[in-house]
């Protein structure tokens, strides 16, 4: 094991830190829905989106480690990562590029 902090090929710490940061943002997202947090409720969707991005980045770095050390786990996680990247692309398109929230009535 290397003494480098972000040696993602041989060390899982970065993926753990990203997962924890994503989970913390998710908890903050839930907390921002409370009545006493009305001042920051405008940032609630941004916090939820950032949580999602951090967790996907954590999965990606974890998969890089698994690719080199645990090939069976890598094959299992690969399908989930592709699905999550598609979901992230849809969210990016709907909230950032298009500028309008997605209306579920227009999908059906």
ABEGO torsion letter per residue (X at the ends): XBABAABAAABAAAAAAAAAAAAAAAAAAAAAABAAAAAAAAAAAAAAAAAAAAAAAAAAAAAAAAAAABAAAAAAAAAAAAAAAAAAAAAAAAAAAAGBBBBAAAAX
